[in-house]
C-alpha cells in the first residue's frame, strides 16, 4: 500500500497543476476550512441550519459557504475530487467562468431548497430538531449537479463493464446508494441525501432552461429530459407529469417555452423546427462516433505489424545483389573455379610462348575446359 501512495500523490499533483485558478481556489478553501474545523465548529457557522437561514436570523452567507465545509478527511477527498473532475471534464467545454457560475447556482439552490424542505417538515411535525439540529454542508449538493452535467455531456460513456453501467445512470445510482446508507444508519442525518437530491434537481433545471451557450440557451434534447433519469418502465408516466408541470410553469412565466431547432446546414440561413431534434444531440453523437473510430483504428494498428521503409530498401538491395552476381563463380569459390583458372593460365602461357618463339602452336593449348563449371539453366 505504501508504494502506491507516492504514485497517487504524483498523479494528484499533476492533475491539480493542469487545472484552472477556479478549481485550485475551491480546493484550497476546502482544505483550509477542514483544518480550521479542528479548532472551530465550522458546520455551525458556515453550514446551512434551517432555523438560522430564514428570518429573523437570516444567515444567508451559509448558502455560499456550506458547499466547501468538511469535517472528515474522506469528505475532503470527495469534495476535492468532485471539483477536480469538473476541471478536467466540464471546464474545457464551458470555461472557468461558467464552471464558477454553475458551482454557485447549484450550491445556493441546494442549500435553499434543503432549508425549505426542513422548514416544511417542522410545520408538519412541530419538531424543533428539524430547525436547529440539522446541518447541511459538504459536497453532496454539488456532486448531484456534477453527475447531471456529466450525463448531459457524456452520458453514453461506460463506467463499469461487468455489470455494464453507463454514466447516464450515475445520478440515480448515487441517490439509491445514499438512501441505503441512510436506511442502514450509516448516515447520521438525512441532510446529505436532501442536499444531493436538490443539487441534482437544481443542476438539471439550470442546464435545461437557463445555461447560455453559442447555440442559445438551455438544452431541450430528448436524452436530457427529466424522464430520462428514471427507469424505462416509469419514463412514460414521469414524462407526462413533467410535461404538465412544465406547462404550468410556462403559464406562470417561470420557464419559457423552448423551440427545438435544427440547422439544415445549407448555404441559406433557413432553420427548420423539428420535434425531438437538437444540435447538441448531433454534436454529442458525432463526438461519440469519432471516439469509437479512433479506438478502433488504434486497435487495428496495434494488431497489424506494417513493414518499415528500411526493410523494403534491404529487400530491394538483396534483389539487385542477386541479379548482378556472375553466372560463373570466382576463382576462390571452389574446385570448378580452380580448374578453370589453371586451364586458362596454362593455355595463355603456352600461347604466349608459341607466339614468342614462332613455333607451331599445340592445338590443345587454346582449348578451355568447362567440364567442372556449373551448367547454366
Helices and strands as residue ranges (DSSP letters): H 2-17, H 21-36, H 42-46, H 50-53, H 62-65, G 66-68, H 73-89, H 91-94, H 96-125, H 129-132, H 140-154, E 158-161, E 164-166, G 167-169, H 170-184, H 191-205, I 206-210, E 212-213, E 216-217, G 222-224, G 226-229, H 232-251, E 261-263, E 271-273, H 279-303, H 309-323, H 335-357, G 363-366
